[in-house]
Amino acid sequence: MGTDINNGFYPYICLFENIKTGSKEMKEHIRKRKIMAVTLTGSFANFLLLVFKFIAGVLGHSSAMIADAVHSLSDFVTDIIVLLFINISSKPKDEGHDYGHGKYETLATTIIGIVLMCVGAGLFWDGANKIFGFYFRNEQLESPGKIALIAAIVSILVKEALYRLTLYVGKKENSQAVIANAWHHRSDAFSSIGTTLGIGGAILLGDNWRVLDPIAAVIVSILIVKVAFQLVVPAINDLLEKSLPGEVEDEILSIINETPEVRNPHNLCTRRIGNDFAIEVHIRIDGQITVSRAHELTKEIENKLRLKFGPTTHIILHVEPIKEKKDE
């Protein structure tokens, strides 16, 4: 009976053991599924919002809502970009990519940020042009309809929910691209807040206040560009292989110095590869010990570093003999 029970539960036991031992392949598979799930959810919601807001903007005669619909279109496009690049970045290393494909994820973050910049600049130009026309060319602006106001409120609620869900998954799975996409959701929520205020003011305060619609669009466009810069600058730094923050490098050296037989870690070089760290460092040990013992020490340090920074951390340790005059 016991044997039958064990046989029946064998697949689940294997699954548990894989999770328990931290199988790299399983963790990466689970990570990919979570990222794909939250991105597909956002993509579907963005598509529905895109259609709804565009129709509401046209029927409600609201330029701000049409601009907001264009912003949702950019969200939908970036969701597709994330899906494509995450699928590539999760692939294991191969003959042509010794360090894996992690930087595809960083590249996706950069593209999302650039798209955000373009959208923000476009919204700014459109809104500023309408404001200029209203005040200096005596152009009349149409009063937005209530359907545009309803669409803006719905957009705020949906996009804020998507932001919180996507940010949670992005931080938990340490995905720059997903975190970038979360902020894209938040920027759309901000856009809809500005749109709501502009449309609401134009409806409730009368003809002389219709200019609130494009004014709101301009304010929101500035916020969008700001968020875009916050995404693009770190991503470009990673693509250019900027070193990890000083506090992280100090922590790396501290972990290495915990091993009594290892001295004077130096020539530390660090960078990010997607969501992984790459660490290269020289260490000095007693030149009289065996090669086997030196190997044990390096493995001990590697295990400590991977325990702290993740099992997929890339580590290269260059071993040198202790120079008695300088190191003793």
VOPAGU-2260 file (C-alpha; in pm, 1 decimal, decimal comma):
REM VOPAGU-2260
SITE   aa  ch    i         X         Y         Z
SITE  MET   A    0       0,0       0,0       0,0
SITE  GLY   A    1     281,9     237,4      97,6
SITE  THR   A    2     454,8     169,8    -232,3
SITE  ASP   A    3     136,2     246,8    -427,6
SITE  ILE   A    4      88,2     572,7    -241,0
SITE  ASN   A    5     446,8     674,7    -305,3
SITE  ASN   A    6     412,5     587,0    -673,6
SITE  GLY   A    7      90,1     788,4    -698,0
SITE  PHE   A    8     247,0    1092,9    -540,7
SITE  TYR   A    9     582,7    1054,2    -713,7
SITE  PRO   A   10     526,3    1338,7    -966,1
SITE  TYR   A   11     433,0    1575,0    -683,4
SITE  ILE   A   12     729,2    1463,1    -474,3
SITE  CYS   A   13     957,8    1533,7    -770,3
SITE  LEU   A   14     799,9    1876,0    -814,7
SITE  PHE   A   15     851,6    1953,7    -447,3
SITE  GLU   A   16    1212,0    1839,8    -459,7
SITE  ASN   A   17    1281,9    2057,3    -762,6
SITE  ILE   A   18    1140,7    2361,8    -584,5
SITE  LYS   A   19    1314,6    2271,9    -261,9
SITE  THR   A   20    1656,0    2235,2    -425,0
SITE  GLY   A   21    1606,8    2556,2    -620,7
SITE  SER   A   22    1613,7    2407,3    -970,2
SITE  LYS   A   23    1733,9    2687,4   -1195,9
SITE  GLU   A   24    1527,4    2562,8   -1488,5
SITE  MET   A   25    1206,2    2542,0   -1286,3
SITE  LYS   A   26    1256,9    2883,9   -1129,0
SITE  GLU   A   27    1314,3    3038,8   -1470,3
SITE  HIS   A   28    1007,4    2860,0   -1609,7
SITE  ILE   A   29     787,9    2983,2   -1322,0
SITE  ARG   A   30     932,2    3333,7   -1356,8
SITE  LYS   A   31     858,1    3338,2   -1728,2
SITE  ARG   A   32     499,2    3217,2   -1675,5
SITE  LYS   A   33     429,5    3486,1   -1413,7
SITE  ILE   A   34     571,8    3758,9   -1635,0
SITE  MET   A   35     379,4    3635,5   -1937,6
SITE  ALA   A   36      55,6    3611,5   -1736,8
SITE  VAL   A   37      70,4    3964,8   -1595,2
SITE  THR   A   38     177,2    4109,6   -1931,5
SITE  LEU   A   39    -102,9    3931,9   -2119,1
SITE  THR   A   40    -351,4    4059,7   -1860,4
SITE  GLY   A   41    -227,0    4414,4   -1913,2
SITE  SER   A   42    -226,0    4373,5   -2289,4
SITE  PHE   A   43    -588,8    4258,8   -2297,3
SITE  ALA   A   44    -696,8    4543,0   -2066,5
SITE  ASN   A   45    -502,1    4798,0   -2272,7
SITE  PHE   A   46    -668,8    4682,6   -2591,9
SITE  LEU   A   47   -1017,0    4719,5   -2440,7
SITE  LEU   A   48    -930,1    5061,2   -2295,7
SITE  LEU   A   49    -780,5    5171,0   -2625,5
SITE  VAL   A   50   -1101,9    5098,9   -2814,2
SITE  PHE   A   51   -1327,9    5238,6   -2540,2
SITE  LYS   A   52   -1132,7    5563,8   -2495,1
SITE  PHE   A   53   -1097,0    5629,2   -2866,7
SITE  ILE   A   54   -1472,5    5587,4   -2919,6
SITE  ALA   A   55   -1544,4    5802,0   -2611,7
SITE  GLY   A   56   -1301,8    6069,1   -2732,6
SITE  VAL   A   57   -1461,9    6087,8   -3076,8
SITE  LEU   A   58   -1822,1    6078,4   -2954,2
SITE  GLY   A   59   -1744,2    6308,6   -2660,4
SITE  HIS   A   60   -1546,6    6560,7   -2870,5
SITE  SER   A   61   -1251,4    6542,7   -2628,7
SITE  SER   A   62    -899,7    6592,4   -2761,7
SITE  ALA   A   63    -761,2    6496,6   -2421,8
SITE  MET   A   64    -944,3    6163,1   -2433,2
SITE  ILE   A   65    -822,7    6093,2   -2786,8
SITE  ALA   A   66    -468,4    6171,0   -2669,4
SITE  ASP   A   67    -526,9    5936,6   -2375,7
SITE  ALA   A   68    -636,2    5669,4   -2622,6
SITE  VAL   A   69    -309,3    5717,1   -2811,0
SITE  HIS   A   70    -128,7    5668,9   -2479,6
SITE  SER   A   71    -317,9    5342,6   -2431,3
SITE  LEU   A   72    -207,9    5240,4   -2779,9
SITE  SER   A   73     152,6    5291,3   -2670,2
SITE  ASP   A   74      79,4    5072,8   -2365,3
SITE  PHE   A   75     -54,7    4799,8   -2590,3
SITE  VAL   A   76     251,0    4818,8   -2815,3
SITE  THR   A   77     491,9    4802,9   -2519,8
SITE  ASP   A   78     306,8    4499,5   -2382,9
SITE  ILE   A   79     377,6    4324,2   -2712,4
SITE  ILE   A   80     743,0    4430,5   -2691,2
SITE  VAL   A   81     772,3    4293,0   -2337,3
SITE  LEU   A   82     616,6    3961,0   -2441,4
SITE  LEU   A   83     860,5    3925,2   -2730,2
SITE  PHE   A   84    1173,2    4025,4   -2539,6
SITE  ILE   A   85    1094,5    3834,6   -2218,9
SITE  ASN   A   86    1052,6    3520,8   -2428,1
SITE  ILE   A   87    1399,5    3578,5   -2575,2
SITE  SER   A   88    1570,2    3685,8   -2251,2
SITE  SER   A   89    1454,2    3373,5   -2064,6
SITE  LYS   A   90    1640,9    3144,9   -2304,9
SITE  PRO   A   91    1949,9    2974,5   -2157,0
SITE  LYS   A   92    2298,0    3056,7   -2280,4
SITE  ASP   A   93    2405,7    2907,3   -2611,0
SITE  GLU   A   94    2712,3    2902,7   -2835,8
SITE  GLY   A   95    2652,1    3256,6   -2953,3
SITE  HIS   A   96    2551,0    3398,3   -2612,5
SITE  ASP   A   97    2786,8    3277,0   -2339,5
SITE  TYR   A   98    2624,6    3504,4   -2081,4
SITE  GLY   A   99    2268,2    3420,6   -2179,2
SITE  HIS   A  100    2010,2    3655,3   -2328,3
SITE  GLY   A  101    1938,3    3875,7   -2024,7
SITE  LYS   A  102    2020,7    4203,7   -2196,1
SITE  TYR   A  103    1727,1    4160,0   -2431,6
SITE  GLU   A  104    1513,8    4243,0   -2127,6
SITE  THR   A  105    1718,1    4558,2   -2066,0
SITE  LEU   A  106    1678,8    4648,0   -2432,8
SITE  ALA   A  107    1301,5    4608,3   -2396,0
SITE  THR   A  108    1308,4    4850,7   -2101,9
SITE  THR   A  109    1497,1    5102,2   -2315,2
SITE  ILE   A  110    1246,3    5071,9   -2600,0
SITE  ILE   A  111     953,6    5118,3   -2360,0
SITE  GLY   A  112    1114,8    5431,8   -2218,7
SITE  ILE   A  113    1179,0    5576,3   -2564,1
SITE  VAL   A  114     818,5    5505,0   -2666,5
SITE  LEU   A  115     703,4    5685,6   -2351,6
SITE  MET   A  116     920,1    5985,9   -2438,1
SITE  CYS   A  117     773,2    6003,7   -2787,4
SITE  VAL   A  118     417,5    5973,7   -2656,4
SITE  GLY   A  119     480,6    6241,7   -2393,3
SITE  ALA   A  120     633,8    6478,0   -2648,9
SITE  GLY   A  121     341,4    6422,1   -2886,5
SITE  LEU   A  122      83,3    6491,3   -2615,8
SITE  PHE   A  123     271,9    6804,5   -2511,1
SITE  TRP   A  124     283,8    6939,9   -2866,3
SITE  ASP   A  125     -84,7    6871,9   -2931,2
SITE  GLY   A  126    -197,6    7027,6   -2603,1
SITE  ALA   A  127      30,7    7330,7   -2631,6
SITE  ASN   A  128     -89,2    7396,1   -2986,7
SITE  LYS   A  129    -454,3    7398,5   -2873,8
SITE  ILE   A  130    -377,3    7626,5   -2579,5
SITE  PHE   A  131    -194,4    7868,4   -2811,0
SITE  GLY   A  132    -483,4    7859,4   -3056,3
SITE  PHE   A  133    -739,3    7926,2   -2781,5
SITE  TYR   A  134    -559,0    8230,0   -2637,6
SITE  PHE   A  135    -383,9    8381,4   -2940,3
SITE  ARG   A  136    -586,3    8274,1   -3245,5
SITE  ASN   A  137    -929,5    8290,7   -3080,5
SITE  GLU   A  138    -997,4    7930,4   -3176,1
SITE  GLN   A  139   -1296,9    7773,9   -3004,7
SITE  LEU   A  140   -1263,8    7437,9   -2835,3
SITE  GLU   A  141   -1548,1    7189,0   -2831,0
SITE  SER   A  142   -1702,6    7104,0   -2496,6
SITE  PRO   A  143   -1629,2    6739,6   -2410,9
SITE  GLY   A  144   -1919,5    6503,3   -2348,3
SITE  LYS   A  145   -1998,4    6301,0   -2037,2
SITE  ILE   A  146   -1899,9    5974,5   -2206,7
SITE  ALA   A  147   -1542,0    6105,7   -2221,2
SITE  LEU   A  148   -1552,6    6177,6   -1847,6
SITE  ILE   A  149   -1681,5    5826,2   -1774,2
SITE  ALA   A  150   -1407,0    5674,6   -1988,9
SITE  ALA   A  151   -1141,1    5873,5   -1803,4
SITE  ILE   A  152   -1265,4    5755,5   -1462,6
SITE  VAL   A  153   -1279,8    5392,1   -1576,6
SITE  SER   A  154    -927,1    5424,8   -1714,1
SITE  ILE   A  155    -793,2    5553,6   -1380,7
SITE  LEU   A  156    -934,8    5256,4   -1190,3
SITE  VAL   A  157    -821,4    4993,1   -1440,8
SITE  LYS   A  158    -472,9    5135,3   -1494,6
SITE  GLU   A  159    -402,0    5179,6   -1123,8
SITE  ALA   A  160    -501,6    4816,8   -1062,4
SITE  LEU   A  161    -275,2    4704,5   -1347,8
SITE  TYR   A  162      10,2    4917,0   -1211,0
SITE  ARG   A  163      -6,1    4759,4    -865,5
SITE  LEU   A  164     -32,4    4405,1   -1000,9
SITE  THR   A  165     245,1    4448,6   -1258,0
SITE  LEU   A  166     481,3    4624,7   -1016,1
SITE  TYR   A  167     432,7    4346,1    -760,3
SITE  VAL   A  168     524,8    4077,8   -1014,9
SITE  GLY   A  169     811,9    4284,5   -1156,4
SITE  LYS   A  170     975,4    4335,5    -816,6
SITE  LYS   A  171     914,5    3978,8    -703,4
SITE  GLU   A  172    1064,9    3835,9   -1023,4
SITE  ASN   A  173    1334,1    4107,0   -1046,8
SITE  SER   A  174    1236,3    4202,5   -1402,0
SITE  GLN   A  175    1334,9    4549,8   -1521,9
SITE  ALA   A  176    1108,6    4524,6   -1825,5
SITE  VAL   A  177     801,4    4435,3   -1618,3
SITE  ILE   A  178     873,4    4714,4   -1368,5
SITE  ALA   A  179     908,3    4953,3   -1662,4
SITE  ASN   A  180     575,7    4831,5   -1796,1
SITE  ALA   A  181     418,1    4885,5   -1452,7
SITE  TRP   A  182     526,8    5248,0   -1458,0
SITE  HIS   A  183     382,3    5275,3   -1805,9
SITE  HIS   A  184      48,0    5169,3   -1653,6
SITE  ARG   A  185      90,7    5430,0   -1378,0
SITE  SER   A  186     173,9    5701,7   -1631,5
SITE  ASP   A  187    -149,1    5616,9   -1813,9
SITE  ALA   A  188    -337,5    5644,8   -1483,8
SITE  PHE   A  189    -179,8    5988,7   -1429,3
SITE  SER   A  190    -277,4    6081,3   -1782,2
SITE  SER   A  191    -635,6    5978,7   -1712,9
SITE  ILE   A  192    -640,4    6180,9   -1388,4
SITE  GLY   A  193    -536,6    6489,4   -1580,4
SITE  THR   A  194    -787,5    6406,7   -1849,6
SITE  THR   A  195   -1062,2    6366,2   -1589,6
SITE  LEU   A  196    -985,4    6704,9   -1434,9
SITE  GLY   A  197    -969,7    6872,7   -1773,2
SITE  ILE   A  198   -1288,4    6716,1   -1906,6
SITE  GLY   A  199   -1473,2    6763,9   -1577,6
SITE  GLY   A  200   -1370,4    7129,1   -1555,7
SITE  ALA   A  201   -1465,4    7194,8   -1917,0
SITE  ILE   A  202   -1809,7    7038,2   -1863,8
SITE  LEU   A  203   -1890,9    7194,5   -1526,6
SITE  LEU   A  204   -1733,1    7541,6   -1552,5
SITE  GLY   A  205   -1856,0    7653,1   -1894,3
SITE  ASP   A  206   -1720,4    7757,5   -2233,1
SITE  ASN   A  207   -1438,3    7977,7   -2102,6
SITE  TRP   A  208   -1288,5    7678,2   -1921,7
SITE  ARG   A  209   -1277,2    7435,5   -2213,1
SITE  VAL   A  210    -905,1    7508,4   -2235,0
SITE  LEU   A  211    -863,7    7295,6   -1920,3
SITE  ASP   A  212    -880,2    6991,3   -2145,9
SITE  PRO   A  213    -553,1    7062,4   -2335,4
SITE  ILE   A  214    -391,2    7216,0   -2025,0
SITE  ALA   A  215    -441,1    6885,6   -1845,1
SITE  ALA   A  216    -289,8    6702,5   -2141,1
SITE  VAL   A  217      23,3    6922,1   -2129,0
SITE  ILE   A  218      73,8    6869,5   -1754,6
SITE  VAL   A  219      35,5    6494,8   -1788,4
SITE  SER   A  220     273,6    6484,1   -2085,3
SITE  ILE   A  221     547,8    6635,3   -1867,9
SITE  LEU   A  222     493,3    6364,2   -1605,9
SITE  ILE   A  223     510,6    6097,9   -1876,6
SITE  VAL   A  224     844,3    6227,5   -2008,4
SITE  LYS   A  225     982,4    6236,9   -1653,4
SITE  VAL   A  226     889,0    5871,5   -1597,3
SITE  ALA   A  227    1042,5    5784,3   -1934,6
SITE  PHE   A  228    1377,3    5935,0   -1834,8
SITE  GLN   A  229    1368,4    5742,6   -1506,9
SITE  LEU   A  230    1333,3    5420,1   -1705,3
SITE  VAL   A  231    1571,1    5490,0   -1992,6
SITE  VAL   A  232    1873,9    5620,4   -1801,3
SITE  PRO   A  233    1927,3    5308,9   -1579,3
SITE  ALA   A  234    1857,5    5077,8   -1874,6
SITE  ILE   A  235    2114,3    5254,4   -2092,5
SITE  ASN   A  236    2363,6    5238,1   -1805,9
SITE  ASP   A  237    2313,2    4861,3   -1793,1
SITE  LEU   A  238    2355,6    4829,7   -2169,9
SITE  LEU   A  239    2678,4    5031,3   -2140,6
SITE  GLU   A  240    2783,7    4797,3   -1856,6
SITE  LYS   A  241    2797,1    5054,3   -1579,6
SITE  SER   A  242    2928,3    4913,8   -1251,8
SITE  LEU   A  243    2687,7    4807,1    -979,5
SITE  PRO   A  244    2619,8    5064,6    -703,7
SITE  GLY   A  245    2901,8    5122,9    -456,1
SITE  GLU   A  246    2709,6    4970,7    -166,2
SITE  VAL   A  247    2661,9    4648,2    -363,5
SITE  GLU   A  248    3032,9    4629,1    -444,9
SITE  ASP   A  249    3117,3    4689,4     -77,7
SITE  GLU   A  250    2886,5    4402,5      14,5
SITE  ILE   A  251    3061,3    4176,3    -238,1
SITE  LEU   A  252    3402,3    4254,9     -87,0
SITE  SER   A  253    3265,0    4202,9     263,2
SITE  ILE   A  254    3135,0    3855,5     170,9
SITE  ILE   A  255    3472,6    3761,5      19,9
SITE  ASN   A  256    3658,9    3882,1     329,3
SITE  GLU   A  257    3448,7    3649,4     547,1
SITE  THR   A  258    3670,7    3361,2     429,2
SITE  PRO   A  259    3979,2    3367,9     659,8
SITE  GLU   A  260    4219,5    3211,9     408,7
SITE  VAL   A  261    4139,6    3470,2     142,5
SITE  ARG   A  262    4303,7    3811,2     147,5
SITE  ASN   A  263    4305,2    4138,7     -35,9
SITE  PRO   A  264    4022,8    4105,7    -291,0
SITE  HIS   A  265    4102,1    4356,3    -566,6
SITE  ASN   A  266    4037,4    4449,2    -929,9
SITE  LEU   A  267    3663,4    4411,8    -869,3
SITE  CYS   A  268    3456,1    4451,1   -1186,3
SITE  THR   A  269    3075,1    4434,8   -1178,4
SITE  ARG   A  270    2782,5    4483,5   -1415,2
SITE  ARG   A  271    2426,8    4373,9   -1479,1
SITE  ILE   A  272    2318,2    4122,6   -1741,8
SITE  GLY   A  273    1940,4    4152,5   -1755,4
SITE  ASN   A  274    1819,9    4069,8   -1404,5
SITE  ASP   A  275    2148,3    3897,3   -1309,1
SITE  PHE   A  276    2472,8    4032,8   -1163,7
SITE  ALA   A  277    2815,2    3963,8   -1315,6
SITE  ILE   A  278    3110,1    3972,9   -1073,6
SITE  GLU   A  279    3479,8    3946,7   -1159,4
SITE  VAL   A  280    3742,9    3983,3    -886,2
SITE  HIS   A  281    4101,6    3888,6    -802,0
SITE  ILE   A  282    4175,7    3724,6    -464,8
SITE  ARG   A  283    4497,6    3620,1    -292,0
SITE  ILE   A  284    4554,5    3296,4    -100,9
SITE  ASP   A  285    4852,1    3107,6      40,1
SITE  GLY   A  286    5064,4    2994,4    -252,7
SITE  GLN   A  287    5163,9    2676,6     -69,2
SITE  ILE   A  288    4817,1    2521,4     -47,2
SITE  THR   A  289    4702,1    2257,7    -293,7
SITE  VAL   A  290    4506,3    2331,1    -608,2
SITE  SER   A  291    4218,1    2129,6    -460,7
SITE  ARG   A  292    4206,8    2351,9    -151,7
SITE  ALA   A  293    4222,1    2666,2    -366,2
SITE  HIS   A  294    3929,1    2531,3    -566,6
SITE  GLU   A  295    3733,5    2465,0    -245,5
SITE  LEU   A  296    3788,7    2822,5    -131,0
SITE  THR   A  297    3670,7    2970,2    -459,8
SITE  LYS   A  298    3361,1    2747,4    -457,9
SITE  GLU   A  299    3287,3    2857,6    -102,3
SITE  ILE   A  300    3301,8    3222,5    -205,8
SITE  GLU   A  301    3091,0    3158,6    -517,0
SITE  ASN   A  302    2823,7    2984,0    -308,7
SITE  LYS   A  303    2808,8    3275,0     -63,2
SITE  LEU   A  304    2780,8    3529,9    -342,0
SITE  ARG   A  305    2509,2    3332,1    -521,5
SITE  LEU   A  306    2321,1    3285,9    -195,3
SITE  LYS   A  307    2316,6    3664,0    -156,1
SITE  PHE   A  308    2267,9    3779,9    -515,6
SITE  GLY   A  309    2088,5    3486,3    -678,4
SITE  PRO   A  310    2174,7    3143,7    -822,1
SITE  THR   A  311    2225,8    3279,7   -1175,4
SITE  THR   A  312    2493,5    3531,9   -1073,4
SITE  HIS   A  313    2793,6    3519,2   -1309,2
SITE  ILE   A  314    3115,5    3492,2   -1104,8
SITE  ILE   A  315    3480,1    3482,4   -1212,4
SITE  LEU   A  316    3746,2    3453,7    -938,7
SITE  HIS   A  317    4110,8    3498,3   -1036,1
SITE  VAL   A  318    4340,2    3340,6    -775,1
SITE  GLU   A  319    4683,1    3488,7    -698,3
SITE  PRO   A  320    4944,6    3388,5    -438,0
SITE  ILE   A  321    4983,9    3611,5    -134,1
SITE  LYS   A  322    5262,9    3864,4    -168,5
SITE  GLU   A  323    5424,7    3845,0     172,2
SITE  LYS   A  324    5580,6    4190,7     176,7
SITE  LYS   A  325    5259,0    4369,6      86,0
SITE  ASP   A  326    4986,5    4148,8     229,7
SITE  GLU   A  327    5128,5    4017,2     555,6
